[in-house]
Amino acid sequence: MIRAKVVGAGGYGGAGIVELLLGHPEADIVALVDITDTGRPYGDLYPHLAGWMDQPIVSPDDPRAREPADVVFFATPDRVGMRYAPRELEHGARVIDYSGDFRFDSAEAYADYAMRLGLAPEHECPQLLSQTVYGLPELHRDRIDGQRKLVGNPGCFAVSCLLGLAPAVAGGLVDISSIVCDCKTGVSGAGKKPAPGFHYPARYENMNAYRLAGHQHVCEIERELARLAGRQVRITFTAHAVPLCRGILCTIYARAAGGASGARLVEAFREYYRGSRFVRVLEGAASSGTVYVRGTNFCNLVVDLDDRTGMVRVISHIDNLVKGQAGNALQNMNLLFGLPEETGLDHPHRYP
């Protein structure tokens, strides 16, 4: 069995990976770590898990938090993973970090990301950055293997946008100078910690754009697209918060290039994701929405060409807490331990 430890177990991201690990045939949770709710049985904090997971949450300085593990999930805010991951790596664990701490392979790239969030630009363990891999399996599964020790789980918007753009950019089917990502997210993307802007009266029947000065996920989107295109890529990105609990819908626009047609686009997307269990490519007339991926690790892509304007449209749907976070992390764990990617993840959504 794979011994798993969850740091930041009390938040939404921690709960998400706990839920998934409980249904994984090859995993056993050995410790739940957090700085709040310590000593509290997990099934008390999350009653829907009572009877399935009743271990107590332990503080980072509790001896039980140092329980040996094969994999450690850091479901924690920025700058926590970089502080504690080195110790786990030294003890032989593999580390999957949810934050931006290990999404970048250089101190300079990390600094650009950090400054967008108002964080200190200096990385506390820059020597590890050359060892990390960007953990989006559909783009980097060949690098996420048994030799890898450290994975930076991607941002939720980045997952949605990159899956919606990768085949078109890699295939030269769009003008990369014209890319626009118009994205909507549910409120759970802000995490569990209460804040006035996420109080029910502030969110009910309200939608708003935010971080127009520069969203942090743009850094990783542009870097990955540049790798696919072989040159610098700059996108226009707008994030919106909508009155929805969970789910991301990104409508992606770019001018068609390379003689692209609607049929060719769909064919290119399907070929690119052949063998990627969790990406479903749909034609423009298909019906889809966030409800069809809710609670799953799937990404639904509706691919379309507007013949009248020559604009490619890709509508990307994911669950921000699963494919955008915990599900993608478990997919990475499966690859690290040589298991089929879909292990513990291959189930349909629940309707309605």
Order of alpha helices (4+ residues) and beta strands (2+ residues): beta-alpha-beta-alpha-beta-alpha-beta-alpha-beta-alpha-beta-alpha-beta-alpha-beta-alpha-beta-beta-alpha-beta-beta-beta-alpha
